[in-house]
């Protein structure tokens, strides 16, 4: 889903797949995750990735609507 408040746009995507653990994220050589992080940081945003084995993964991107 996507939501907007006065100063932030938030996009959240969730699946019910195998899930990614914190250890897998730290050791990841995935260019997809790295690319997402770099793009979010370019806009002074925040990227949160939360997953648990067998329960899926949730990715949340929050971007400021105004420059700080």
C-alpha positions in Angstrom: 0.0 0.0 0.0 1.0 3.6 -0.3 0.1 6.5 2.0 0.9 10.2 2.2 0.8 12.5 5.1 1.8 16.2 5.3 5.6 15.5 4.8 6.1 11.8 4.1 5.3 9.4 1.3 5.3 5.7 2.5 5.3 2.6 0.3 4.9 -0.8 1.9 5.1 -4.1 0.1 4.6 -7.4 1.9 4.7 -11.0 0.7 4.1 -14.4 2.3 7.2 -16.1 0.8 10.0 -17.9 2.6 11.1 -14.7 4.4 14.6 -13.1 4.7 16.4 -13.1 8.0 18.5 -10.3 9.4 21.6 -12.4 9.0 20.8 -13.0 5.3 20.3 -9.3 4.8 23.7 -8.4 6.4 25.5 -11.0 4.3 23.6 -10.3 1.1 25.5 -9.5 -2.1 22.1 -8.7 -3.7 22.3 -5.7 -6.1 18.6 -5.3 -5.8 18.7 -4.6 -2.1 21.8 -2.4 -2.4 20.2 -0.5 -5.3 17.1 0.1 -3.3 19.1 1.4 -0.3 21.1 3.8 -2.5 18.1 5.2 -4.2 16.2 5.8 -1.0 19.3 7.5 0.6 19.5 9.8 -2.4 16.1 11.2 -1.4 17.0 11.3 2.3 14.6 8.5 2.9 14.4 5.4 5.0 14.3 1.8 4.0 13.2 -0.9 6.4 13.2 -4.6 5.5 11.8 -7.1 8.0 11.3 -10.8 7.5 11.1 -14.0 9.3 11.6 -17.5 8.1 8.5 -19.0 6.6 6.4 -15.9 7.2 7.4 -13.6 4.4 9.1 -10.2 4.1 7.9 -6.7 4.5 9.7 -3.8 2.8 8.8 -0.2 3.8 10.2 2.9 2.1 9.5 6.3 3.6 10.5 9.4 1.6 10.3 13.0 2.7 8.1 15.2 0.5 10.1 18.3 1.3 13.8 18.7 1.3 15.4 19.2 4.8 
